[in-house]
Amino acid sequence: MKLESMNDFFTARVGGYDAHMLTNVEGCKEGYIKMAELVEGYYLASGEYGSPLLDLGCGTGLELEEIFKHLPDISITGVDLTQTMLDRLREKIPDKAIRLICGSYFDVDLGTGTYGCTVSFQTMHHFSHERKRDLYRRIYHALKPGGIYVECDYMVEDQAEEDVHFAENLRLRSEQKIAEDAFFHYDTPCTIENQIAMLEGAGFCSVEMMFRVENTTILVAKKKENWNG
Ligand SMILES: C[S@@+](CC[C@H](N)C(=O)[O-])C[C@H]1O[C@@H](n2cnc3c(N)ncnc32)[C@H](O)[C@@H]1O
């Protein structure tokens, strides 16, 4: 199997992308709806309607389309590595307040105490624990006190299964002489347990699984109300 760079992988598939996610990936269609309900629940409970939402790996905007059904006036920042995915998002949603940043969420400045809510949908399963731990800390800092991070992703139940995916990724990258820090597309899902531990390690005070259909899983991680560090 020849690995493709993340950008090439999604650029080559952007045409059929939405239909693929909504029909072929078990749990995604329902997951977009559930994520939007959870996001609305946060804004209703907190009253923080003026707080913007950050979407990491927003792609063509499938989760944002659902979120706008509940919160039509919400202000959004979307970050994605692949310009063609962002172009498609703009075509589909031309009239909303979305600030789009083409770049890696590992590099883009996420700010401090800015967002009520951060979401990611089916993007984190491409990265190592180390990278994710660091990113989760930065997401924590980017949230306002009491804010939430909602992650929907491909997660597995068994450590042995996670290990097989990571080992195969390493083998392919080494065989194809791919630099350690280059973004190439290969699925390395983590166990739900490891995901929760990484989020708790980043400082979140509670992390709960709110949805699971096949391997599509939603975790909600909450930042403490009285955090001011
Ligand atoms: C499977 S798609 C998910 C898109 C969208 N969230 C959805 O569910 O339809 C993964 C997206 O993550 C983006 N991505 C992957 N690595 C990234 C990174 N390091 N920084 C920003 N975006 C990234 C890809 O470009 C792609 O658009």
The ligand as an SDF file (V2000), in Angstrom:
LIG
                    3D

 27 29  0  0  0  0  0  0  0  0999 V2000
  -11.9230   12.6120    7.3780 C   0  0  0  0  0  0  0  0  0  0  0  0
  -11.7710   14.3450    7.1170 S   0  0  0  0  0  0  0  0  0  0  0  0
  -12.9620   15.0150    8.2620 C   0  0  0  0  0  0  0  0  0  0  0  0
  -13.5130   16.3350    7.7830 C   0  0  0  0  0  0  0  0  0  0  0  0
  -14.7310   16.8200    8.5640 C   0  0  0  0  0  0  0  0  0  0  0  0
  -14.3990   17.0520    9.9470 N   0  0  0  0  0  0  0  0  0  0  0  0
  -15.8470   15.8010    8.4470 C   0  0  0  0  0  0  0  0  0  0  0  0
  -16.0980   15.0380    9.3970 O   0  0  0  0  0  0  0  0  0  0  0  0
  -16.4270   15.7210    7.3730 O   0  0  0  0  0  0  0  0  0  0  0  0
  -10.2390   14.7440    7.9160 C   0  0  0  0  0  0  0  0  0  0  0  0
   -9.8740   16.2020    7.6820 C   0  0  0  0  0  0  0  0  0  0  0  0
   -8.7880   16.5180    8.5750 O   0  0  0  0  0  0  0  0  0  0  0  0
   -7.8790   17.3410    7.8680 C   0  0  0  0  0  0  0  0  0  0  0  0
   -6.5730   17.2470    8.5390 N   0  0  0  0  0  0  0  0  0  0  0  0
   -5.7780   16.1680    8.6740 C   0  0  0  0  0  0  0  0  0  0  0  0
   -4.6700   16.4820    9.3750 N   0  0  0  0  0  0  0  0  0  0  0  0
   -4.7710   17.7910    9.6940 C   0  0  0  0  0  0  0  0  0  0  0  0
   -3.9430   18.7000   10.3950 C   0  0  0  0  0  0  0  0  0  0  0  0
   -2.7730   18.3330   10.9160 N   0  0  0  0  0  0  0  0  0  0  0  0
   -4.3600   19.9750   10.5390 N   0  0  0  0  0  0  0  0  0  0  0  0
   -5.5260   20.3930    9.9990 C   0  0  0  0  0  0  0  0  0  0  0  0
   -6.3700   19.5660    9.3180 N   0  0  0  0  0  0  0  0  0  0  0  0
   -5.9910   18.2870    9.1650 C   0  0  0  0  0  0  0  0  0  0  0  0
   -7.8910   16.8100    6.4490 C   0  0  0  0  0  0  0  0  0  0  0  0
   -7.3920   17.7470    5.5370 O   0  0  0  0  0  0  0  0  0  0  0  0
   -9.3700   16.4840    6.2840 C   0  0  0  0  0  0  0  0  0  0  0  0
  -10.0730   17.5820    5.7350 O   0  0  0  0  0  0  0  0  0  0  0  0
  1  2  1  0
  2  3  1  0
  2 10  1  0
  3  4  1  0
  4  5  1  0
  5  6  1  0
  5  7  1  0
  7  8  2  0
  7  9  1  0
 10 11  1  0
 11 12  1  0
 11 26  1  0
 12 13  1  0
 13 14  1  0
 13 24  1  0
 14 15  1  0
 14 23  1  0
 15 16  2  0
 16 17  1  0
 17 18  1  0
 17 23  2  0
 18 19  1  0
 18 20  2  0
 20 21  1  0
 21 22  2  0
 22 23  1  0
 24 25  1  0
 24 26  1  0
 26 27  1  0
M  CHG  2   2   1   9  -1
M  END
$$$$
